[in-house]
Amino acid sequence: MANDNLAEKDIYTVYELRGVTYIPHYTEPSHYVGPGFGSLNYTIYYAATLLAAGAVPRQEYLLKRARESANKKMRAYERAKA
């Protein structure tokens, strides 16, 4: 198994709805995607949509997203609280 301890990670808000975890899209931080996105599934969700459906937000360490705001050096969980 590959060791990913050297990969750069940050804390992001993910949403869990009926046992499925939705994570932020890699290049569009306001979009959330589910399992199989890009090959089996092309549905994009917004946080408000997931919350309205009853999703529960939680914090998880994920690989850093491709587009991080250069002007705003805040972590994802700080942006979510702002």
C-alpha positions in Angstrom: 0.0 0.0 0.0 1.3 3.5 -0.8 2.3 5.8 2.0 0.5 9.2 1.7 2.0 10.8 4.8 4.0 13.1 2.6 1.0 14.3 0.6 0.0 17.9 1.4 -3.4 17.9 3.1 -5.8 20.4 4.6 -9.0 20.3 6.5 -12.2 20.6 4.3 -15.9 20.4 5.0 -17.5 17.3 3.6 -21.2 16.4 3.7 -22.6 12.9 4.5 -26.1 12.1 3.3 -27.5 8.6 3.7 -24.1 7.0 4.1 -22.6 8.8 1.0 -19.8 11.3 1.5 -19.8 14.3 -0.8 -16.4 16.1 -1.1 -15.4 19.5 -2.6 -14.6 19.3 -6.3 -10.9 19.4 -6.9 -10.9 22.7 -8.9 -14.2 24.2 -8.0 -14.3 24.6 -4.2 -18.0 25.6 -4.0 -19.1 22.4 -5.8 -19.4 19.1 -4.1 -19.3 15.7 -5.8 -20.1 12.1 -4.9 -18.5 8.8 -5.6 -17.7 8.0 -9.3 -17.7 11.7 -10.3 -16.1 12.1 -13.7 -16.6 8.5 -14.9 -20.0 7.2 -13.7 -21.5 10.3 -12.3 -21.5 14.0 -13.4 -23.8 15.5 -10.9 -22.6 18.5 -9.0 -24.1 19.7 -5.7 -23.9 22.8 -3.6 -23.6 22.9 0.1 -27.1 24.5 0.5 -28.6 21.7 -1.6 -27.0 19.0 0.5 -28.0 20.7 3.8 -31.6 21.0 2.6 -31.6 17.3 1.8 -30.5 16.6 5.4 -26.7 16.1 4.9 -24.5 16.4 8.0 -21.3 18.5 7.6 -18.1 17.3 9.1 -14.4 18.1 8.8 -11.9 15.7 7.1 -8.3 15.9 5.9 -8.2 15.8 2.1 -5.5 16.4 -0.4 -5.1 20.1 -1.0 -7.5 21.4 -3.7 -6.0 22.6 -7.0 -7.2 26.2 -6.6 -6.5 27.7 -3.2 -7.0 31.5 -2.8 -3.6 33.1 -2.9 -4.9 36.3 -1.3 -6.7 34.5 1.5 -4.4 32.2 3.5 -7.2 30.7 5.6 -7.9 27.0 6.0 -11.0 25.5 4.6 -12.8 25.2 7.9 -12.0 28.9 8.7 -13.6 29.9 5.3 -16.6 27.7 6.1 -17.1 29.5 9.4 -16.7 33.0 7.9 
